[in-house]
Amino acid sequence: MAEDSDLERTEDPSPRRLEEARNNGQVARSHELVTFSVVMTGLVMLIVTGDSILATLKQITINNLTFNRAVLGDIDQLLVHFSTAAFDALRALIPVLVATAVAAIASSIVISGWLFTFDALEPKFSKLNPMTGIGRILSVRSLVEMVKAILKSGLIGGVAIATIWFEKEQIIQMIAMPPFASLAFLFDLTKTTLLMVAGSMLLIVAIDVPFQLWDYKKNLRMTKAEVKQESKESDGDPQVKAKIRQLQMQAARQRMMSEIPKADVIVTNPTHYAVALQYDEQKMKAPRVIAKGSFLLAERIIELGRDNKVPILRTPPLARALYHHAELGEDIPTPLYNAVAEVLAYIYQLNHFERYGGLAPALSKDLPVPPDLDPGGEA
């Protein structure tokens, strides 16, 4: 069943899945890169600080070979003597130790970046389950790691032994060498061996890093069902989103309808379109569209306008132009200023006529609506 499940995981991991894995402490790691970085950094530091380290070792050797009967007979003085020697050796090696520690941390960050989490340290029951443990031991990855460890040990061990073998004559002659000459030879032999080992490890790293990145992504692959489910969780269920949009549209429509009583005029097509306009000279730079709609919504706007005694004018070209080119809640387009100004002037004159009488106003039948703004076609 596990193999079937793996076969179904054909989709690359999503950014969300990668982020969740990272938060759980699961990132791509290459122990070979860390080991190589430590060995290479140690080699470089031995070359850079070699003279200082060698001088310290020589001095420690001189101190240890200087016999003093009083010291030999006093255990406390012997402890102080050896402690001093150990401290001097450690002090000489501190630059190497610090540099290799930094290299180990830096090489771990190279592949997956900085990560600090306690999730990997949390106790999990699955780690205590013997069957789960046996499964991990017998997994394909464990077998691959075992084969890789055997090959790595053979390669590095072979290179180290070969390097020492080529120097076997001088190693044998060390017996006849002066103490400091043999110490210098051992130091050089150590650097040569590390260089050869680092060279052999470079081949291992070149193979292991791409493999670890590929294996990490492979283990996080998803089934099509998981991708679909994650998409629902991230973007929302399409049905739920549609319902939300519907509710939002209803709320927006209700707000729009509540603005109609404030309109100064409603221009219509008369049945296809209806656009409600408001203009407050003290607060607005230009007339504003506070409601618009087509067909049934247009009829509803007209009905509400009548109920609230809002003037309704049949101006098909202007109604079409406003419906198609003016945004709800925004000022009317500049090219329609003159046409709307004539409409509003007519409404103001009509209100004055109804209150005080006089000469009845007349609205021009040919409002200055630019032809390119009037889609036309509806009566």
N, C-alpha and C positions, 0 to 999 in steps of 0.2 A: 504493500500500500504506500509506503514511503517513497519507493521508486516511482510509482505512478504519479504521486503528488509532485515530485521533482520534475517529471516530464511535462506536467501541466503548467509549470512556472516558466512561461515563455516571454513574459513582459519584463522589460528593464525596470529596476526599482525607481519609484517616483521620488522627487525631492523630499516629500513628506516622510516616506519610509526611510530614506537615508538619514534624515534629521532625527527621527525616532531612534534608529539604531545607534546613532552617534550619542544621543542623550543617555542611552543605556550602556555606554562604554564600548559599543561594538564598532570598531573602526578597522581599516586595513592596517596590518602591521607586518613588517619584515624584520625578523630577528637577525637575519643574515646582514642586512644593511647596518643595523646597530653594531653588530660584532665587527664588521669591516671598518666602520667609522672609528670605533674604539682602537682597533689594531693600528689603523693608518695614522690616527692622531697620536697614539703612543709612540709610533716610530718617528714621526716628525718632531715630537717633543724631545725624544732621546737624541736626535741629531742636533737640535737647537741647544739643548741644555746638557749635552753629553759631556763636555769638558768639565762643567761644574759638578755633575754627578760623579764622574770618574775621580775628580780631585777629592771629593768627599769620601768616596769609598777607599781611596788610597790612605787618607788620613785615618779613617776608622781601622783599616788594616794595621797601620803603624801603631795605633793606640792599643789594639788587641794583641799585637805581638811584642809589646813592651811589657816584660814581666816584672812584677814588683812583689816580693815575698810578703810584704805587709798586706797588700791587697788580696793575694791568694789565700791568706789565712783569715780574712775577715769577710764573712758572707754579705754583710750589709754594704761594704765597699764594693764587692763584686756586683751586687745588684745595681748600685749607683753607676758603676762603670758600664755595665751592659745596657742599662736604661739610657745613658747618655749616647752610646753608640747607636741604639735603635732610634732615638729621637733625631740624631744627626742624619741618619739614613732617610728617615721619613721626611724631614725638612727638605732634603735634596730632591726627593721624589714628589713633593707636593705639587709643583707646576704640572708634572706629567699626570698625576691623579686628577687634579682639577680639570685639566684640558680634556682628558678622556671622559670624565663625567659629563662635561658640557657637550661633548660630541655625541654621547649616548642619548642625551635628552634631545639635542637638535635633530639627530637622524630619525628619532621617533616622530618628531613634529613634521618632518619633510613630507611624508606621504599623506597624512590625514590632518595636519594642523594641530594646534594646541587643544588639549582636551583634559578637563579635570572634573571627575564625577565620582560619587560614592556608590553609584548603582551597582557597579561590578563587585563591590565588597559586601553588598547586602546578602544575608543568608537566604538561600533558596532551597526549598524542599527537593527540587529536582536534582540538586547537587548531592543530596544524601541518598537518593534512590539508587540502589546497586544496579538495577537493570539499566537505568539511564547511563550510569558510569560505564557499564560493559558496552553499551551501544556506542559511547564516545570512543572507547578504546578500539572497537572493531570497525569504526567508521572509515570510509574511503580516505578522508582527510588525514586521519591518524596514520593510516598505512603509508600515505604519500610522505608525511612528515618523517616517519621512521626510515623509509628508503632514502629520503633526502639526507637525513642525519648520518646514515651509514656511508653514503657516497661522499658527503662533506668530510667526515672524519678520515675516510680513506685518502681523499685528495689532499687535504691539509697535512695530515700525518705523513703522507708520502713525500710531499714537497719539503717538509721540515727535516725528515730523515735524509732525503737526498742532499739537502743543503749541508747538513752536518757530515754526511758521508764524504762529500767532496773536500771537506776540511779535516778529514780524519788524521792525515799525516801531521798537521800542525797541532791537533788536539793531543796526539800522542807525545809530541815534542814539548808540550806544556810542562811536563815533569822537569825538564832541564831548563826551563825559562826562569828568569828572575820573577819574583812575586808580582811586581807591578806590571811587567811585560805580559804575564799570563792573564792578569786582570784586564788589561787593555784589550788583549786578544778576545777574551770571553765577551767583553762589551761589544766589540765589533761583530763578533759572531752572532750575538743576540740581535743586533740591528739587521744584519744580512738575512737571518732566518725570518724575522718579522717582515722584511721587505718581500721575500719570496712567498710567505704565507698570505700577505695582503694581496699580492698579485694573483694568487690562485683563488682567493676569496672574491676578487672582482668579477671573475667569471660566474661564480655562484650568485652574486648579487644581481648581475645583469639578467639572470634567469628568474631569480626569486621575486624581485620587486614587481615585474609585470604579472607574474603568476598570482601573487597575493592580491593585487588590485583586481584581476579578473575573477579570482575565486571569491573575493569579498562581494563583488557585484552579483556573481552567480548565486551565492547563498541568500541574497536579498531579493532575488527575482520574485515576481508576483504572478498569480494566475489572472486571467481575464476578469474573473468574478471579483477578485480583490481590487483590481484597478477600477472596476465599475463602482464597487462599494465605496472606495476612497473618494472617487469623484462625487458621489452623492453626498458624502460627509463634508467634503470641502466646499462644493458649490451649492449643495442643497438639492433635495429631491425635486426633479422638474415639476411634478404636480404641486408640491408645496410652493415652489417659486412662482408658478403660474397663479396659484391662489393668492399669494402675497401681492403680486402685480395687480391682480383683479381688485383686491381690497384697496390698494393704493390709488388705482384709477377711480374707484368709487368715491374715495375720500376727496381726491382732487376735484372730481366732478361736483361733489356737494359743496365744496368751498367755492367753486366757480359760480354755481347757481345762487349761492348766498350773496354774491356780489352784484347780481343783476339789478336789484332795486336801486343801486347807486348809479346806474348807467344814465347818461344824458340822452342817448339815442341807441336804437337797435336798427341796423341796416340789414335788409334781407334780399333774397334772390327771386322770389319770396319763400319757396318751399325747400330748396336745396341747401341754402346756407343762411346762417344768421350770425351777426357779429355785434356784440354790445360794446359801446365806446363810452369812456368817461373822460372828462377834461376839467381839471381844477387849475385855473390860471395862476393861482397863488402857490400851488405845490408842484405842478407838473410842467415840464418843458414842452411836452407835446401830448396830444390825446393818446389814451392808452386803451388797449384791448383788454377788457375784464372778463369776457366770455365769448366763446364761439363754438359753433357746432354745425353738423350737416344732418339732413333728413330728420329722423325722429328727435335727435338732440336739438336741432334747429327749431323744430316745432315746440319743444319744451321751453326753449329760451324765449320764443315769441309769446307763448302762453304766460310765462312768468312776467314778461315785460308788460303785457296787457293788464295782468292782475295788479301790478304796481304802478300803473299809469305812466310807463316809460314810452315816449314817442317811438313809433315803429315806421320806418321808411322803406319803400320798395325801390332799391337802387342796385339792380343786378350786377352791373360791371364793378361798382365799388365793393359790393358784398363779396363777389368772387375774388377780387384782388386782395381784400383784407384777409379773407379766410386762408388763402394760399400763401400769402407773403408776410403777414403780421403774426408775431408770436404772442401767445397768451401771457398776459401780465407785463408785456413790453410796450414801448411806444410804437406808434404806427411808423411804417417806412417813410422816409423823407419824400420820395416821389408822390406820395398820396396826401401830402399836407394840404395842397390847394383844394382837392376834392372834399376832404373831410372838413376843411375850414368852411366851405360853402354849405355843407350839411349842418354843421353846428350853428352857423349864422342863421340859417333858415329856422332851426329849432328855437333859437333865442327870439327871433322875430315872431315866430308862431306863438310862443308863450306870451310875448308882449301884446299881440293881437287879441289873444283869448282873454287877457286881463283888462285891457284898456280899449279894445276895439281899434278902428281905423282901417287902413288899407291892408287887405289880406296878403301875406307874403306868398311868393311862388318860388319853387325849387327848380333850378335848371334841369332840363331833361338830359343834357349832355355834360355830365360832370367831367372835369379834366383828369380822367384815369388813363395813365400811360398804357398803350395797347400791349406792350410786352409784359405787363403785370396782370392783365385780364385773360385768364384761360379761355373764357367764352364758352359757348355751346349749350348752356342751360338757360332756359327761359324763366 
